[in-house]
């Protein structure tokens, strides 16, 4: 794990996103799932995402389902939101790591609520 803001905010996660198929298999089997799973049903996700300083150790990885929602697609939105908060200075990195590791669903509800409360433009029925 890193707390280096330069890595978190200025470097792509692409070079660090290298989880072997054996580690994928281990993540699934440690959680009692068969491997492989149908494409798109699960992803091996990071508890603390790379975008927030996480790493690829098995202790930070788990199989996350797409459905029911909220699933990994919704968690991706939370990861992006928290990354923006950290890199804009609106939130500390340790706080973002704590939020995603302990209650990312609450953060998702918060940001989804903000999105639905945002006016979408003029009412076209007028």
PyMOL commands that set and color helices and strands:
alter all, ss='L'
color gray80, all
select helices_A, chain A and resi 5-10+14-16+21-30+50-52+58-60+72-88+93-117
alter helices_A, ss='H'
color red, helices_A
select strands_A, chain A and resi 42-46+61-65
alter strands_A, ss='S'
color yellow, strands_A
deselect
rebuild
show_as cartoon
